[in-house]
Every structure is written in structure tokens, then in C-alpha cells.
Amino acid sequence: MSLNFDAELHLRLAGEAALLSPSNGPTRVEPLIESARALVALDLLKFELAQGIVGEYGLALRMRAGEHFMVPDPLSVRPSPAIPLPPPRVVARDTRIEDDRGAIQVHYVALGDDATALAVTVTISDPGARRPAMSRGQVLLADDCGNSVPALLSGGGGAGSLQGQFTTRQPLDPRAHWIELDGHRIELHDRPRTALAHWESLPAAEPGPRYLWRRLAAAIRGPGTWPSPTQLDAAVAILVAAGALEPDAEVVDEVHRVADSLRPGASPTPLPEPWGSLLLGWNSHRRDGPTGGVAVALTTPPVDGIAILVEGLVSGPEGWRAYVVTSPDSNWDGSASQQSVTLAPLIWWAADNLGHSYLGRTGGWSFGTAMGGGTIEFSPALDPRATELRLLPTGASERAVVIVPLPAWT
């Protein structure tokens, strides 16, 4: 790092440049926010000061544009300390309930102390016909201990099919031997847990290049998305100014090459891993992923202070998802419109035993400060031949490795 680098001065100069910029919209403020993110991530500027400077210039830009605005609370995105995340009892099931209007496939049942959740795939025989109760968003769950509670459906999908969870507000008995879904019995037979988790530090790397790769991964929301040149150029410029990156560093060309390869119609080019196998999977447009679920039910060692509970995985033809809870809440990456200088504390990578890489993004999410949870949507689709999956939630300097044996999909 440069000993003569004045981080606050450089950030304020980026703010002045934003005020003088002839462009409109998010691109006008992006260089300011990207500079602030990098300075905070490399511990060159305190979060509160960086967020305050961004707030000042963001307010000025909105006032000049005549926009309605709210002054964000700089501390509203800061997490609280982690709390324990005891895993629920998760029972793998492959139960199909159907009638003449549709079907529901129950992949697993998670029985926690606070709620009960069923990971499901719902299909509708005739999307134009009257929908079964199970696909309208609410069912009634009961257990062998006399408890009966409604469960609401959340998730997403396409025409005639939906993947998601039925979740209760009050739990069924975690020790139940069976439950009923709208009168259909589901037996609960526990199996030995096979998933394992451990913690590891990331390989040694210079902070500037590491941040640049991390910023690239955080900007991508799945196939067909890519970071704007403004984002990468601003991150590179502030890293060079701070002495954290050489102007002609090879990593700059590599990052731009990966970003360019993500654009539609880009010519194939060799890419560093895991980007090479990830892009190959995206470009294959695979839709042969297996349909089913895997119970995981374990909590990882903390990753940069964040505890992660992995409830289970659910696979479908075009992608797969992990149901997770984190403490503190890890879904506090800000967008340019929110003028937040935070960067997602976890990047959700995964890999299988066949050499395929996967990148996840946050889907439906319930958040707080002490904890948050929901789905991490991964693509491309799982290779049905894979027998093992490694879920790799990655922080700035550490990552967890969750090793999940995969079933013989049918």
C-alpha cells in the first residue's frame, strides 16, 4: 500500500467527479460507490466515514436531479454478532402426493424448534384449470402428537411447475414419527447424516487482486448478467491509486477477459478456474438436471465471523438451490440505487466431483440483523452423473467446505 495515499481525499474527489459527470442514472454514482467499497474492504477507510461521504454526494446528486430521496442510515446494513444456529432435524423424503389437478413432490422435511418446512416441487397438470390447494399457497400440516398448523408456500418456477418450501409459523413436534399434508401421511424415518463440513483459509494472495476477483463474482447474478465496465474500471483505479495493484498487473486483463466472456455472443476464450468450467456450463444451457432433494442439516464453522446453517439442497432440470440460514444476516450487499458501500460478505461457489463449477445468488430471503435465511440459487444445472457436491460459501479470507454426497438420481 502507498504510504502517501489519502483515502478520504480520493473518495471525495470521486464524489466531485460524480457531480460533474454529464451522465445520468446509476452509472453516474457507480465510481463513487465502487471506490468506497474497495477502500472499506481493504481497511483503508472506516465504513462509517465512507458511507457518510457516499450519502452526502448521493443526496446532492438526487437534489440536483429533482428526485425524491431518503437519507439512508449508515449503520442500517451493519450486522450484529453471530448467534448459535442449531441445525433442525431434517428427514429426506421422496413422497409424491397427487390428484387429477396436479402433484406435489416432498423432497425433505425440516423440523426445527421454531418452524417446520417442507422442500417441495409442485406441478400442475393443466395450468389453466382450477389449481389444487397445495399450489395456491397454503396447506394444513399435522403431526402424530396432535399438533395442526397452516403452512405457506414460497418459491418460484415456470408454467406448470414451482420449487419452494411450505413453512409454518409455529413448529410441529420435532420428534414426530409422521406428519400429514392436507390429510396425506408422510412417514419420517431418520437416516445417518452423511454431509460433512470444515473450515479453511483461502490461499495466500495480495489484497488488491483478491478483492478484484471477489468484486467480479459479487456483481454477477447468473447466466446472461455481467458487471458494467464502470464498476470494474472504478475498482481498478482506486486499487492502483492506493498501491494495492500495479497498473499493468496481469489480473486486470484476466478479470476484464472473464467479464467480456460473460456477454452474449462473446467468442470462446480460455479462462482461469473456476470461471472456465462455470462459463462452459452456462453456455451449454443444460436442462437435464435431476429432480430431487438432499438433507444436509449442519452448521459450518464461522466464515469471517458468519455462521452458516445448511438445511438441504433441491435440484431441478435447469438449476439447483440450497436452503440456508446465516448469523449474522449475510444478505447485505447494496446496489448503486441504495447507495450502500457494503459488499456481500459471502460469495456462494460450489463444485462437483466431475470438475464442474457453480455460482449462486440470493433468491427469496428473510432478513434481520442477528440472522437471515432463504435460498441460494445455483446454476448451471447439476450433472446427474455427479456423486459429490462441495458447497463453498467464501468470505474475504476464509471459506467453509460442505461436502454433500449426492444420491443416485432416478
N, C-alpha and C positions, 0 to 999 in steps of 0.2 A: 504494500500500500504506500502511496505517496505521503510523505510527512507534511508536505505543504498544502495538502488538499483540504479545502474548507467546504464540508458537505452542505452546511446550511446555505452558504452563498451560492453554490451550484444549483441547489434546489430552487432558491428564489429566482435565479436567472432563468431557470426553466419556466417558472411561473410568468415572468415578464415576457418571455418568448411566446407563451400561450396567449397572453393579452394582445400581442402584436400580430399574431397569426391571422392570415386572411381566411383560413378555412373555418367551417362550422361543424357542429356535431361533436361526437366523441373523439374524433381524430385530433381535435384542437387541444384537448386536455390530456390525451394519452401520454405524450412525452413527459409531462409533469408527474403523472401518477407512476409511470414506469420508473422514472428516476427515483422517486420516493421509495418505491418497493425495493429496488436494488440497494439503496442506502440503508434501509432498515434491515434487510435480510443479511447484509454484510456487517451489521452492527456498527455502521459509520454514523448513524443518526438515530436518536431515540424515536420510538414510534409516536409518542405524543406530539413531539415537535414537528415531525414530518407530516402527520395527519393534520395538524393545525395549519401548516403552511399550505397544504393542498386545499384545505377548507376555505382559507382566505381567498386564494386565487380562483377557486371554483365558484365562490359566491360572487366575486367581481365579474366573472365571465357570464354568469346567469343573469346578473343585474343588467349588464350591457345588452344581452340578448332579449331582455324583457320577459324572461321566463319566471314562472312561479318556482319558488325554491324553499327548501328546508335546510337549515344548518345541521349537518349530521353530528351526533355525539361522538367525539373521537374515541371514547372508551367503550362504545356500544359493541364493538366487534372483538374486544379482548376477552379471551377465555378465562374461566375460573380454574382453580386447581382441580386435578382429577379426583374422581370418587371411585370406589370399588365397583366393578362390573361383574358380579357373579353370573356365570352362564346359566341360562334356563335349561330345563330338561327338554331335549329335542329328540323326537322319535321319528325316524324315517318311515314313510308310508308310501305306498303306490296304490291308493284306493281310488277307484273310479265310481262316481255316482252319476247316473244319467236318467233322463226320461225322453219323451218324444220331442222335446224342445231344445235339448242341449245336454251338456255334461260338465262335470267338474272333476278334475284330477287333483287329488290331495297328495302333495309331494312329501311334506313333513309337517309335524305338529310341534310347536314350541310352547311349553307350559312353564311360564315364569311366575314369580311371586306377585307381579303387578298386572300382568295381562297374559292372554293366550292368543297365539297366532297360528294360522294355517296357511302355508305357502301353497298356492293353487294355480292351475291353468284352467280357465273357463272357456268352453267352446259352445257355440250356438248353432244348432242345425240349420235354422232358417233365420238369418239376421232380420228379415222383415216381419217375422211372426212375433207374437207376444212373448216377451223374454221370461225365462224362468226366474224364480225369486233369487236363486243363487247368483245370477248375473245382474240383478237390478241393484245390488249394493248392500244387501243385508240378509243375514241368515240367523237362525237361532241355534246356539250351541248348548249342549248339556253334558254332564258327566255322571259317573256311577255313584257320586256322593250326594246327588240331589241338587246340584247347582245348575242354573239355567240362565244364560246371558246372551244378549244380541251381539253380533259381530258385524262390523262394517268392512266393505271391500275397498281396497286401494290398489292401484296398479295402472297398467297401460297395455295397449296392444292395437291390433288392426281389426279389420272387418271379420266378425265372427269368432274372434279369439282374444283372450286377455290373460296376462300373467300378473299376479299380485298376491296380496295377503288378505284374509279375513282376520280382523283383530278386535278383541274385546276391550272394554274399558275396565271391567273387573275380571279377575282371573278365575278360571276353573281350578279345581284341585290339582296341584302339580303331581300328586301321587296317583291320579286316576288310571284305571286299567283300560277304560274305554271312554270315548266321547261320542256324542251324536250330533250330526249336522242336519237340521230340519228333519229329525227322525231317522236318519240313516246312520247306523252304527259304524264306528271306526275303532278297531281294536288297536291298543297301544302296547307293542312288545318292544322293550328296550333291547338295543344291540350294543356291544362294546364299542366305545369311541375309538376311531382309527386315525382321526386327524391329529397332527402334532404341530406345535408352534415353538419357534425360538427367535431370539433377537440377534442382530449382527450389526456392526458398524459398517458404514459404506467404505469402499476402498479410498485410500488417500488421494486427494485431488485438490488443486488450487481453488480457492473460494469463488473466483470470478467465473471460470469455465463451468464449475458445478452449478452455480446459480443460473447461468445461461441455459444449460440443458433443462434445468428444473422449470425455468420460466416457459420454455417451449412446450414441455409436457402439460403444464398447467393451463396453457392457452388453448389446447386442443380439446374439443368436445365430442370427438368421434369422427367417423368417416365423413369426408366432404367438408371438414372445417379446418381452418389453418389460422395462425396468428397473422395480424397485419404487419407489413414491413415497418410501420411506425413503432409498433411495440418492440420489435427486436432491435431496430436501429437505436431507439432511445436507451434500451438496456445496455447495449454495447457501448454507446457513447459515454454513459455515466461510469461504467466499469473501467473504461480506458482512462477517463479523467481522474478516477480515484487511484489509478495504478494497479488495479486488480486484474487487468487484462492488457496484453500487448496489442497495439493497433493492428498488427499483421498476424495475430495468433491464428493458428490453423483451425481452432474450434469455431471461430466466427464463420469461416467458409463452410464448415461442416453443418452448423446449425442452420444457416441460410439454405444449404443444399437440401436438408431434410424438410424445411418449411416449404421450399419450392416444389418438392416432390409430392407434397400433400394436395396441391392444387389439381383440379380436374384437367385431364389432358396432358399432364406432365410426362416427359419422356422417362422411361425407366433408367435408374442410375444406382450404382452400388451405394448402400448407406450403412453407417455403423449400427451395431446392435444396441438395443433391441429394436431400433427403428426399421431395419431392413425386413425382418420377419413380420413385424406389425403391418407395415405397408403392403407387403405381399399378401397377407391375409385380408386386408381391407379391399385390395384390388381384385381379389378372387370372387368377391360378392357371394360368398358361400351361404347357402340356405339349407344345409343338411345337418345342422346341429341337432344333437339328441334332445328329446323332451323328457325331463325328469328332475328330481331334486336330490340333494345330498345333505344330510345332517352333519353339522360341524360342532357347534356348541362348545367353544372355548374362548378364553380371553388371552390375548397376546401379552408379552412383556411390553412395558411402555416404549413408545417410539417418540423420541424427543419430547417426553413428558405426556404423551397421549396414549391412554389405554384403549384397546380395541377389542370389542366382543364380536366375533363372527358367529352368527346364528346358523346360517346354512347357505347353500347355493342352489339356484334353479336355472336350468338350461332350456333353451328353446331353439327353433330352427335358425334364427337369424342373430342370436346373441345369448348372453347369459348374465345373471345378476347375482350379487352377494347381498345378503341382508346383514347389516352391521349396526353396532352402537359404538360411539366413541365418547370418552370422557377425558378432558372437556370436549365440547362440541368442536368438530374439525371442519365443518362446512361454513367457513367464514372468509372465503375468497371474495373479494369485492370486484365489481365491474367498474368501467370508466364512468358510467352514468351515476353510480353510487359514490364515486369519488373516494373510495376506500383504498388505502395503501397496503392492505393485507394481501398476502399470497397464500393460497391453500397450503396448510401445514402438512398435508398428506397427498402424495401422488399415488394413484392406485394402479400399479403394474401387476401383471400376472404372467406366468409361463407354464407350459405343459412339458411332459417328458418327450415330446416329439420335436421340440425346438421352436414351437410357435409362441409368439408374444402377444399379449393383450393389454389394452389400456382402458381403464374405467373412468367414468364420470358420475357425479352425483345425480341420482334420479329423485324420486319422491323422498322428502326429508322432513322430519320433525325436529325442531331445534330448541335449545335453551342456552344456558351458559355452562352449567355443570356437566351436561351431557346432551347428545343429539344422536339421531339414528334414522336409518332408512335404507334405501337401495343404492348400490353402486352398479351401474350398467356397463357391462363389458362388451367389446366387440374386437375381432370378428367372432363368429360362432365357434363353439368348441368343436374340435375334431373328434368325431365319435370313436376314433381308434385310441385316443389318449387314455392312459390308465392312471395318471397322476397329474395333479394341478398344484402349482405353488402360487398362493396369493401373497403379493409383495407390497403392502402399504409402506410407502417410502417417505421419510422425513428429510430434513435438510442434511443430517449427518448419520442417521440410523434408519434401519428398516426392520420390520417383522417378516418372518417367513412362516407362512401357514401351509403345511403340506397336507393336501387332501387327496386320499385315494379315491379314484372315480370308479363307479360301478360298471358292470358290463351292460351297456345300454341296450334296451330291447325296442 
